Amino acid sequence: MPRQLGELEDAVMTRVWQWNRPVTVREVLEDLQQERSIAYTTVMTVMDNLHQKGWVRREVSGRAYRYTAVSTRAAYSAALMNEAWSKSDNPAAALVAFFGMMSQEQREALNDAIRILQRDIPEETAEEAPQGEQERAEVEGAAHTGESRGADGEDAAGR
């Protein structure tokens, strides 16, 4: 599980993800300098650290390295959400609370994602579905009704 990127690591990775091509330290430096005063060696160190942590791969290009993201921003965001969610003592209640914080646009994106997942999963009846699928259906239902029931049948308020 990846840990959350630091502020400067995130600023560097944001450019690598946005550009979606191999980038040099110089390119990242020049873009970052539009927002802040920063040294070449600082950016070089951050990019080397990102390489050591497995966030980027690099290849030699002349006298410099070109860095490429190993995964996407979406995968990084998903991993962070999963990490936070998995630490909850009541994951269903945490999801309901999270859904409650979402903007209308975010809820629409969530509904789109659920439709994509449902389209890609073969249809099963509730009786045939593995327990994890049944629990997922219950959580999805709780998100729509504002209720959440844990494995013990209690809702988020312990009823």
FITORLO-666066 format. One record per residue: x, y, z of N, C-alpha, C, O, CB in turn; residue in one letter; residue number from 1. Coordinates in nm, 3 decimals. Atoms other than C-alpha are relative to their C-alpha. Glycine has a CB too. Layout:
residues N
n.px:n.py:n.pz:ca.px:ca.py:ca.pz:c.px:c.py:c.pz:o.px:o.py:o.pz:cb.px:cb.py:cb.pz:residuo:num
X:Y:Z:X:Y:Z:X:Y:Z:X:Y:Z:X:Y:Z:a:NUM
...
END
This chain:
residues 159
n.px:n.py:n.pz:ca.px:ca.py:ca.pz:c.px:c.py:c.pz:o.px:o.py:o.pz:cb.px:cb.py:cb.pz:residuo:num
0.085:-0.118:0.000:0.000:0.000:0.000:0.088:0.123:0.000:0.174:0.138:0.087:-0.096:0.000:0.122:m:1
-0.084:-0.120:0.004:0.152:0.330:-0.099:-0.041:0.099:0.109:-0.158:0.110:0.144:-0.009:0.067:-0.137:p:2
0.032:-0.106:-0.096:0.178:0.604:0.157:-0.031:0.126:-0.079:0.005:0.137:-0.196:0.117:0.024:0.102:r:3
0.036:-0.124:0.066:0.045:0.948:0.077:0.126:0.076:-0.039:0.222:0.083:0.037:-0.090:0.086:0.092:q:4
-0.112:-0.080:0.047:0.281:1.161:-0.129:0.010:0.129:0.081:-0.091:0.185:0.124:-0.014:0.031:-0.149:l:5
-0.020:-0.129:-0.063:0.435:1.465:0.035:-0.038:0.111:-0.097:-0.065:0.085:-0.214:0.147:0.016:0.046:g:6
0.045:-0.114:0.082:0.349:1.813:-0.096:0.083:0.015:-0.128:0.027:0.028:-0.236:0.008:0.129:0.082:e:7
-0.085:-0.016:0.118:0.649:1.842:-0.330:-0.004:-0.124:-0.090:-0.003:-0.112:-0.212:0.144:0.030:0.041:l:8
0.013:0.122:0.079:0.626:1.479:-0.439:-0.129:0.004:-0.082:-0.131:-0.033:-0.199:0.001:-0.126:0.091:e:9
0.128:-0.009:0.070:0.262:1.539:-0.527:0.007:0.102:-0.114:-0.048:0.078:-0.222:-0.112:0.037:0.098:d:10
-0.013:-0.102:0.105:0.348:1.855:-0.722:0.076:-0.056:-0.120:0.041:-0.029:-0.235:0.071:0.126:0.055:a:11
-0.078:0.061:0.109:0.607:1.661:-0.924:-0.084:-0.105:-0.071:-0.092:-0.106:-0.194:0.131:-0.063:0.055:v:12
0.079:0.107:0.061:0.382:1.359:-0.979:-0.119:0.056:-0.078:-0.159:-0.002:-0.180:-0.049:-0.097:0.107:m:13
0.111:-0.062:0.073:0.096:1.586:-1.085:0.043:0.032:-0.142:-0.032:0.007:-0.237:-0.050:0.127:0.072:t:14
-0.051:-0.032:0.134:0.308:1.705:-1.377:0.027:-0.126:-0.081:-0.007:-0.133:-0.200:0.128:0.084:0.010:r:15
-0.030:0.125:0.071:0.425:1.356:-1.466:-0.130:-0.064:-0.048:-0.139:-0.110:-0.162:0.079:-0.099:0.091:v:16
0.129:0.058:0.038:0.064:1.233:-1.465:-0.068:0.084:-0.108:-0.121:0.029:-0.205:-0.091:-0.012:0.123:w:17
0.067:-0.085:0.099:-0.071:1.533:-1.656:0.064:-0.009:-0.137:-0.006:-0.016:-0.238:0.000:0.143:0.047:q:18
-0.069:0.001:0.129:0.193:1.525:-1.926:-0.006:-0.137:-0.066:-0.003:-0.148:-0.188:0.145:0.043:0.018:w:19
0.017:0.136:0.051:0.163:1.146:-1.962:0.101:-0.037:-0.108:0.067:-0.095:-0.211:-0.139:-0.016:-0.054:n:20
-0.111:0.031:0.090:0.498:1.114:-2.134:0.129:0.004:0.082:0.128:0.056:0.194:0.007:0.100:-0.121:r:21
-0.126:-0.010:-0.074:0.861:1.074:-2.028:0.041:0.147:0.016:0.038:0.225:-0.079:0.112:-0.079:-0.073:p:22
-0.037:-0.138:-0.030:0.978:1.396:-1.860:0.139:0.005:0.064:0.185:-0.091:0.125:-0.103:0.066:0.093:v:23
-0.131:-0.022:-0.062:1.312:1.538:-1.751:-0.015:0.085:0.125:-0.118:0.151:0.146:0.098:0.067:-0.100:t:24
-0.003:-0.085:-0.118:1.403:1.706:-1.425:-0.014:0.146:-0.043:-0.087:0.223:0.021:0.131:-0.021:0.081:v:25
0.002:-0.138:0.047:1.455:2.029:-1.621:-0.143:0.044:-0.035:-0.184:0.155:-0.001:0.092:0.016:-0.123:r:26
0.138:-0.035:0.035:1.098:2.022:-1.760:-0.086:0.021:0.124:-0.162:0.118:0.132:-0.061:-0.110:-0.088:e:27
0.078:-0.011:-0.123:0.947:1.965:-1.418:0.043:0.125:0.076:-0.041:0.200:0.126:0.017:-0.127:0.089:v:28
-0.052:-0.118:-0.067:1.172:2.231:-1.266:-0.058:0.129:-0.059:-0.108:0.214:0.015:0.153:0.003:-0.009:l:29
0.048:-0.122:0.066:1.072:2.495:-1.521:-0.149:0.022:0.025:-0.193:0.136:0.042:0.027:-0.007:-0.150:e:30
0.143:-0.015:-0.027:0.704:2.425:-1.466:-0.024:0.037:0.147:-0.108:0.122:0.177:-0.075:-0.129:-0.035:d:31
0.016:-0.030:-0.142:0.736:2.427:-1.087:0.041:0.143:0.032:-0.018:0.207:0.119:0.081:-0.097:0.084:l:32
-0.050:-0.135:-0.026:0.928:2.756:-1.098:-0.102:0.108:-0.035:-0.087:0.223:0.006:0.128:0.025:-0.077:q:33
0.106:-0.096:0.027:0.616:2.925:-1.234:-0.084:0.025:0.126:-0.153:0.126:0.136:-0.090:-0.050:-0.114:q:34
0.078:-0.010:-0.123:0.461:2.868:-0.889:0.084:0.032:0.123:0.035:0.094:0.217:-0.074:-0.127:0.024:e:35
-0.084:-0.015:-0.119:0.755:2.873:-0.648:0.146:0.005:-0.039:0.184:-0.034:-0.149:-0.024:-0.116:0.098:r:36
-0.144:-0.001:0.019:1.125:2.927:-0.615:0.053:-0.136:0.047:0.032:-0.175:0.162:0.069:0.119:0.077:s:37
-0.047:0.135:-0.032:1.292:2.587:-0.625:0.126:-0.029:-0.079:0.141:0.016:-0.192:-0.109:-0.107:-0.030:i:38
-0.128:0.031:0.062:1.638:2.453:-0.706:-0.007:-0.128:-0.084:-0.086:-0.218:-0.055:0.109:-0.015:0.107:a:39
-0.010:0.119:0.087:1.723:2.201:-0.978:0.029:-0.123:0.085:-0.033:-0.228:0.067:0.110:0.019:-0.107:y:40
-0.040:0.116:-0.080:1.888:1.975:-0.720:-0.114:-0.051:0.088:-0.123:-0.171:0.116:0.121:0.035:0.088:t:41
0.115:0.042:-0.080:1.571:1.972:-0.508:-0.094:-0.086:-0.083:-0.139:-0.191:-0.038:-0.075:0.123:0.056:t:42
0.089:0.077:0.089:1.359:1.855:-0.801:0.066:-0.133:-0.036:-0.001:-0.236:-0.040:-0.034:0.082:-0.128:v:43
-0.073:0.123:0.035:1.627:1.602:-0.899:-0.008:-0.100:0.116:-0.029:-0.219:0.094:0.148:0.032:-0.035:m:44
0.007:0.087:-0.117:1.629:1.463:-0.543:-0.140:-0.059:0.016:-0.155:-0.178:0.045:0.041:0.077:0.127:t:45
0.138:0.048:-0.012:1.248:1.440:-0.532:-0.028:-0.106:-0.105:-0.088:-0.209:-0.075:-0.101:0.118:-0.013:v:46
0.025:0.097:0.106:1.237:1.261:-0.866:0.078:-0.130:0.024:0.028:-0.238:-0.006:0.037:0.059:-0.137:m:47
-0.077:0.120:-0.034:1.512:1.023:-0.756:-0.071:-0.076:0.113:-0.080:-0.199:0.109:0.145:0.037:0.042:d:48
0.075:0.065:-0.108:1.316:0.954:-0.435:-0.124:-0.070:-0.053:-0.155:-0.182:-0.012:-0.040:0.104:0.107:n:49
0.119:0.061:0.060:1.002:0.888:-0.639:0.037:-0.127:-0.077:-0.039:-0.224:-0.078:-0.071:0.100:-0.094:l:50
-0.049:0.120:0.070:1.204:0.643:-0.849:0.031:-0.110:0.101:-0.007:-0.226:0.080:0.126:0.032:-0.084:h:51
-0.036:0.099:-0.103:1.338:0.468:-0.538:-0.125:-0.059:0.065:-0.125:-0.176:0.104:0.090:0.065:0.107:q:52
0.125:0.046:-0.061:0.982:0.442:-0.399:-0.089:-0.075:-0.098:-0.191:-0.131:-0.058:-0.075:0.118:0.058:k:53
0.077:0.075:0.099:0.854:0.291:-0.723:-0.112:0.077:-0.067:-0.195:0.017:-0.136:-0.056:-0.118:0.064:g:54
0.105:-0.081:0.063:0.632:0.580:-0.836:0.029:0.028:-0.146:-0.063:0.039:-0.228:-0.016:0.131:0.074:w:55
-0.039:-0.026:0.139:0.829:0.645:-1.155:0.110:-0.097:-0.040:0.185:-0.147:0.044:0.048:0.148:-0.018:v:56
-0.116:0.074:0.053:1.063:0.449:-1.378:0.080:0.102:-0.078:0.028:0.206:-0.118:-0.043:-0.124:-0.090:r:57
-0.082:-0.095:0.075:1.351:0.617:-1.553:0.089:-0.073:-0.098:0.126:-0.188:-0.079:0.084:0.085:0.095:r:58
-0.093:0.053:0.099:1.565:0.564:-1.856:0.094:0.112:-0.040:0.058:0.229:-0.041:-0.076:-0.058:-0.124:e:59
-0.102:-0.098:0.038:1.882:0.735:-1.967:-0.032:0.054:-0.139:-0.065:-0.021:-0.231:0.143:-0.063:0.003:v:60
0.020:-0.068:0.127:1.840:0.988:-2.246:0.109:0.105:-0.013:0.096:0.216:0.040:-0.144:0.064:-0.010:s:61
-0.116:-0.091:0.006:2.173:1.148:-2.335:0.067:0.004:0.136:0.108:-0.098:0.190:-0.042:0.143:-0.045:g:62
-0.064:-0.017:-0.131:2.314:1.291:-2.013:-0.103:0.011:0.112:-0.066:0.038:0.226:0.090:0.123:0.000:r:63
0.106:-0.016:-0.100:1.979:1.300:-1.832:-0.087:-0.125:0.005:-0.079:-0.213:-0.080:-0.087:0.125:-0.032:a:64
0.103:0.104:-0.009:1.706:1.067:-1.716:-0.132:0.056:-0.049:-0.159:0.175:-0.039:-0.013:-0.053:0.146:y:65
0.140:-0.032:0.032:1.352:1.066:-1.851:-0.083:-0.089:0.092:-0.063:-0.210:0.099:-0.035:-0.023:-0.154:r:66
0.083:0.069:-0.100:1.092:0.972:-1.591:-0.141:-0.019:-0.053:-0.197:0.068:-0.119:-0.003:0.080:0.132:y:67
0.135:0.035:0.041:0.759:0.801:-1.656:-0.076:-0.056:0.120:-0.019:-0.134:0.198:0.001:-0.102:-0.118:t:68
0.081:0.051:-0.112:0.478:0.732:-1.408:-0.020:-0.150:-0.014:-0.038:-0.202:-0.124:-0.137:0.072:0.005:a:69
0.023:0.144:-0.003:0.438:0.368:-1.307:-0.149:-0.031:0.001:-0.193:-0.130:-0.057:0.069:-0.062:0.122:v:70
0.145:0.018:-0.002:0.065:0.404:-1.238:-0.067:0.135:-0.018:0.000:0.237:-0.034:-0.047:-0.067:0.133:s:71
0.076:-0.122:0.027:-0.209:0.662:-1.282:-0.037:0.073:0.129:-0.030:0.016:0.239:-0.126:-0.033:-0.079:t:72
0.051:-0.077:-0.114:-0.337:0.937:-1.053:-0.124:-0.069:0.056:-0.144:-0.073:0.177:-0.033:0.148:-0.042:r:73
0.121:0.068:-0.045:-0.666:0.747:-1.040:0.034:-0.121:0.088:-0.030:-0.144:0.190:-0.085:-0.044:-0.121:a:74
-0.041:0.116:-0.079:-0.491:0.432:-0.912:0.055:0.044:0.135:0.029:-0.020:0.237:0.104:-0.083:-0.076:a:75
-0.054:-0.055:-0.125:-0.306:0.640:-0.651:-0.114:0.043:0.091:-0.116:0.009:0.210:0.095:0.119:-0.028:y:76
0.114:-0.048:-0.078:-0.630:0.806:-0.535:-0.080:-0.118:0.055:-0.120:-0.118:0.172:-0.091:0.090:-0.086:s:77
0.075:0.118:-0.044:-0.807:0.470:-0.519:0.073:-0.071:0.114:0.009:-0.116:0.209:-0.022:-0.097:-0.119:a:78
-0.078:0.066:-0.105:-0.525:0.321:-0.310:-0.010:0.077:0.132:-0.021:0.016:0.238:0.147:-0.014:-0.043:a:79
0.013:-0.080:-0.122:-0.545:0.611:-0.063:-0.138:-0.016:0.062:-0.151:-0.029:0.184:0.027:0.147:-0.030:l:80
0.135:0.018:-0.052:-0.923:0.578:-0.033:-0.016:-0.138:0.062:-0.076:-0.152:0.169:-0.105:0.020:-0.112:m:81
0.009:0.136:-0.052:-0.894:0.203:0.016:0.074:-0.012:0.133:0.026:-0.077:0.226:0.057:-0.101:-0.101:n:82
-0.078:0.002:-0.124:-0.626:0.252:0.282:-0.080:0.061:0.114:-0.090:0.003:0.222:0.135:0.076:-0.018:e:83
0.077:-0.066:-0.104:-0.842:0.498:0.477:-0.122:-0.082:0.038:-0.153:-0.098:0.156:-0.042:0.140:-0.046:a:84
0.121:0.078:-0.025:-1.154:0.285:0.440:0.032:-0.127:0.078:-0.044:-0.165:0.168:-0.067:-0.035:-0.132:w:85
-0.032:0.127:-0.065:-0.980:-0.034:0.550:0.038:0.017:0.147:0.039:-0.080:0.223:0.113:-0.069:-0.074:s:86
-0.037:-0.026:-0.140:-0.873:0.130:0.878:-0.122:0.024:0.088:-0.109:0.035:0.210:0.094:0.119:0.008:k:87
0.121:-0.027:-0.077:-1.234:0.190:0.983:-0.045:-0.124:0.075:-0.032:-0.236:0.026:-0.112:0.050:-0.093:s:88
0.056:0.113:-0.073:-1.388:-0.026:1.253:-0.141:-0.033:-0.048:-0.196:-0.137:-0.012:0.000:0.030:0.150:d:89
0.131:0.024:0.060:-1.719:0.006:1.065:0.005:0.051:-0.144:-0.039:0.162:-0.172:-0.116:0.071:0.083:n:90
-0.018:-0.045:0.138:-1.644:0.020:0.692:-0.128:0.048:-0.068:-0.124:0.144:-0.144:0.058:-0.110:-0.081:p:91
0.126:-0.041:0.063:-2.010:0.045:0.588:-0.037:0.141:0.044:-0.077:0.224:-0.038:-0.114:-0.099:0.034:a:92
0.033:-0.134:-0.051:-2.068:0.348:0.813:0.098:0.103:-0.056:0.058:0.216:-0.087:0.003:0.001:0.154:a:93
-0.099:-0.092:0.057:-1.745:0.505:0.686:-0.036:0.035:-0.144:-0.025:0.150:-0.185:0.141:-0.060:0.007:a:94
0.042:-0.026:0.138:-1.866:0.466:0.328:-0.121:0.090:-0.006:-0.126:0.183:-0.087:-0.029:-0.131:-0.072:l:95
0.120:-0.083:0.000:-2.205:0.614:0.406:0.037:0.144:0.036:-0.012:0.238:-0.027:-0.105:-0.055:0.099:v:96
-0.044:-0.135:-0.037:-2.038:0.911:0.578:0.076:0.065:-0.116:0.057:0.183:-0.144:0.089:-0.004:0.127:a:97
-0.076:-0.052:0.115:-1.801:0.951:0.282:-0.094:0.042:-0.112:-0.079:0.150:-0.169:0.099:-0.106:-0.051:f:98
0.096:-0.033:0.105:-2.089:0.940:0.033:-0.077:0.128:0.036:-0.108:0.209:-0.051:-0.099:-0.117:-0.022:f:99
0.072:-0.119:-0.044:-2.267:1.203:0.242:0.079:0.129:-0.019:0.020:0.237:-0.027:-0.037:-0.015:0.145:g:100
-0.085:-0.118:0.020:-1.972:1.440:0.197:0.015:0.037:-0.147:0.065:0.144:-0.179:0.137:-0.024:0.061:m:101
-0.023:-0.021:0.143:-1.978:1.410:-0.181:-0.088:0.109:-0.058:-0.201:0.130:-0.015:-0.024:-0.130:-0.076:m:102
0.078:-0.096:0.076:-2.089:1.685:-0.413:-0.089:-0.076:-0.098:-0.072:-0.197:-0.117:0.093:0.101:-0.076:s:103
0.088:0.064:0.099:-2.360:1.614:-0.670:0.084:-0.057:-0.115:0.057:-0.167:-0.163:-0.104:0.102:-0.055:q:104
-0.087:0.047:0.109:-2.089:1.584:-0.938:0.073:-0.128:0.040:0.086:-0.221:-0.041:0.102:0.109:-0.039:e:105
-0.068:0.119:-0.046:-1.898:1.331:-0.728:-0.095:-0.119:0.010:-0.058:-0.232:-0.023:0.065:0.026:0.136:q:106
0.098:0.109:-0.007:-2.216:1.129:-0.665:-0.031:-0.055:-0.140:-0.047:-0.176:-0.158:-0.129:0.048:0.067:r:107
0.024:0.044:0.137:-2.280:1.120:-1.040:0.117:-0.085:-0.051:0.096:-0.185:-0.119:-0.022:0.121:-0.093:e:108
-0.117:0.079:0.039:-1.923:0.996:-1.095:-0.004:-0.137:0.069:0.030:-0.238:0.007:0.131:0.074:0.037:a:109
0.013:0.127:-0.072:-1.981:0.729:-0.828:-0.105:-0.089:-0.067:-0.081:-0.208:-0.087:-0.038:0.025:0.147:l:110
0.103:0.077:0.068:-2.304:0.620:-0.997:0.050:-0.053:-0.134:0.021:-0.167:-0.170:-0.126:0.085:-0.021:n:111
-0.059:0.046:0.126:-2.120:0.601:-1.330:0.094:-0.117:0.024:0.091:-0.216:-0.049:0.077:0.115:-0.070:d:112
-0.094:0.108:-0.031:-1.850:0.386:-1.170:-0.074:-0.128:0.038:-0.035:-0.236:-0.005:0.094:0.042:0.115:a:113
0.079:0.118:-0.038:-2.108:0.153:-1.015:-0.063:-0.065:-0.123:-0.064:-0.187:-0.136:-0.110:0.038:0.102:i:114
0.059:0.055:0.124:-2.283:0.117:-1.353:0.106:-0.076:-0.081:0.077:-0.182:-0.136:-0.062:0.113:-0.086:r:115
-0.108:0.068:0.074:-1.949:0.027:-1.515:0.033:-0.133:0.065:0.047:-0.234:-0.004:0.126:0.089:-0.007:i:116
-0.029:0.124:-0.070:-1.874:-0.231:-1.247:-0.111:-0.102:-0.017:-0.085:-0.221:-0.039:0.023:0.027:0.149:l:117
0.113:0.092:0.016:-2.221:-0.381:-1.271:-0.005:-0.057:-0.141:-0.042:-0.173:-0.160:-0.131:0.069:0.034:q:118
-0.001:0.046:0.139:-2.191:-0.404:-1.648:0.109:-0.105:-0.021:0.093:-0.197:-0.101:0.019:0.119:-0.096:r:119
-0.114:0.090:0.020:-1.856:-0.583:-1.618:-0.005:-0.126:0.086:0.076:-0.217:0.066:0.126:0.074:0.029:d:120
0.013:0.118:-0.087:-1.967:-0.833:-1.349:-0.118:-0.084:-0.050:-0.228:-0.031:-0.068:-0.021:0.042:0.150:i:121
0.112:0.085:0.044:-2.175:-1.132:-1.465:-0.113:0.006:0.102:-0.090:0.010:0.223:0.047:-0.147:-0.020:p:122
0.116:-0.009:-0.089:-2.526:-1.116:-1.326:-0.012:-0.127:0.083:0.003:-0.238:0.031:-0.130:0.024:-0.080:e:123
0.023:0.109:-0.092:-2.588:-1.335:-1.022:-0.119:0.036:0.087:-0.145:0.154:0.112:0.127:-0.030:0.087:e:124
0.107:-0.029:-0.094:-2.885:-1.369:-0.798:0.064:0.021:0.137:0.178:-0.020:0.158:-0.106:-0.115:0.004:t:125
-0.054:-0.025:-0.134:-2.837:-1.262:-0.437:0.036:-0.131:0.069:0.133:-0.136:0.146:-0.102:0.078:0.085:a:126
-0.029:0.128:-0.064:-2.849:-1.629:-0.331:0.128:-0.061:-0.054:0.200:-0.129:0.020:-0.116:-0.096:-0.021:e:127
-0.120:0.058:0.060:-2.569:-1.724:-0.574:0.123:0.084:0.026:0.235:0.034:0.019:-0.020:-0.016:-0.147:e:128
-0.113:-0.090:-0.016:-2.352:-1.422:-0.500:0.081:-0.037:0.123:0.024:-0.076:0.225:-0.047:0.146:0.009:a:129
-0.082:0.023:-0.119:-2.057:-1.470:-0.268:-0.038:0.102:0.107:-0.096:0.206:0.077:0.151:0.010:-0.034:p:130
0.039:-0.088:-0.110:-2.102:-1.311:0.074:0.053:0.142:-0.022:-0.018:0.238:0.010:0.052:-0.054:0.132:q:131
-0.054:-0.133:0.026:-1.875:-1.019:-0.027:-0.087:0.080:-0.094:-0.102:0.201:-0.078:0.140:-0.010:-0.056:g:132
0.090:-0.068:0.094:-2.110:-0.939:-0.315:-0.128:0.041:0.070:-0.180:0.150:0.047:-0.031:-0.091:-0.120:e:133
0.121:-0.034:-0.075:-2.412:-0.953:-0.082:0.025:0.121:0.089:-0.058:0.211:0.097:-0.047:-0.120:0.083:q:134
-0.034:-0.113:-0.086:-2.237:-0.718:0.160:0.013:0.127:-0.083:-0.030:0.234:-0.039:0.130:-0.028:0.076:e:135
-0.015:-0.118:0.085:-2.150:-0.483:-0.127:-0.137:0.054:-0.038:-0.158:0.175:-0.039:0.081:-0.034:-0.126:r:136
0.135:-0.044:0.035:-2.516:-0.476:-0.233:-0.066:0.069:0.119:-0.136:0.169:0.101:-0.086:-0.120:-0.045:a:137
0.056:-0.063:-0.119:-2.616:-0.396:0.126:0.058:0.139:0.022:-0.014:0.232:0.058:0.023:-0.086:0.122:e:138
-0.064:-0.129:-0.016:-2.363:-0.114:0.144:-0.051:0.098:-0.103:-0.078:0.214:-0.072:0.153:-0.013:-0.010:v:139
0.052:-0.088:0.104:-2.480:0.024:-0.189:-0.142:0.043:0.033:-0.179:0.158:0.012:0.005:-0.070:-0.137:e:140
0.136:-0.034:-0.040:-2.838:0.008:-0.065:0.000:0.099:0.115:-0.082:0.191:0.118:-0.077:-0.125:0.039:g:141
-0.009:-0.091:-0.113:-2.737:0.181:0.258:0.039:0.140:-0.046:-0.006:0.239:0.010:0.102:-0.051:0.102:a:142
-0.042:-0.131:0.051:-2.573:0.459:0.059:-0.119:0.075:-0.057:-0.125:0.198:-0.048:0.109:-0.016:-0.107:a:143
0.117:-0.064:0.059:-2.904:0.525:-0.115:-0.103:0.039:0.105:-0.175:0.137:0.088:-0.063:-0.091:-0.103:h:144
0.101:-0.027:-0.101:-3.116:0.513:0.201:0.052:0.080:0.117:-0.025:0.129:0.199:-0.058:-0.128:0.050:t:145
-0.060:-0.072:-0.112:-2.870:0.678:0.438:0.018:-0.087:0.123:0.053:-0.037:0.229:-0.084:0.119:0.036:g:146
-0.017:0.092:-0.110:-2.860:0.366:0.658:0.120:-0.088:-0.025:0.161:-0.106:-0.140:-0.126:-0.085:0.020:e:147
-0.113:0.092:0.014:-2.571:0.132:0.724:-0.013:-0.111:0.103:-0.033:-0.083:0.221:0.135:0.075:0.015:s:148
0.005:0.115:-0.090:-2.579:-0.216:0.873:0.132:-0.074:-0.009:0.181:-0.102:-0.118:-0.119:-0.094:-0.034:r:149
-0.124:0.073:-0.005:-2.265:-0.394:0.984:-0.027:-0.149:-0.013:-0.141:-0.191:-0.033:0.075:0.030:0.130:g:150
0.012:0.146:0.012:-2.198:-0.769:0.971:-0.090:-0.057:0.109:-0.151:-0.163:0.091:0.138:-0.065:0.007:a:151
0.081:0.049:-0.110:-2.379:-0.804:1.306:-0.148:0.044:-0.012:-0.229:0.015:0.075:0.058:0.049:0.130:d:152
0.137:-0.044:0.021:-2.697:-0.646:1.163:-0.031:0.135:0.059:-0.139:0.189:0.035:-0.093:-0.100:0.057:g:153
0.024:-0.130:-0.060:-2.659:-0.325:1.361:0.027:0.110:-0.101:0.111:0.096:-0.189:0.086:0.020:0.123:e:154
-0.028:-0.113:0.088:-2.678:0.007:1.187:0.116:0.081:0.059:0.171:0.045:0.163:-0.126:0.090:-0.018:d:155
-0.116:-0.079:-0.041:-2.411:0.275:1.219:-0.017:0.058:0.140:0.083:0.088:0.206:0.025:0.113:-0.100:a:156
0.026:-0.055:-0.132:-2.576:0.403:1.537:-0.006:-0.111:0.106:-0.029:-0.082:0.224:-0.129:0.079:-0.001:a:157
-0.001:0.112:-0.096:-2.559:0.055:1.698:-0.138:-0.057:0.028:-0.157:-0.126:0.129:0.061:0.045:0.129:g:158
0.137:0.050:-0.022:-2.933:-0.023:1.660:-0.020:-0.133:-0.068:-0.128:-0.190:-0.061:-0.103:0.099:-0.051:r:159
END
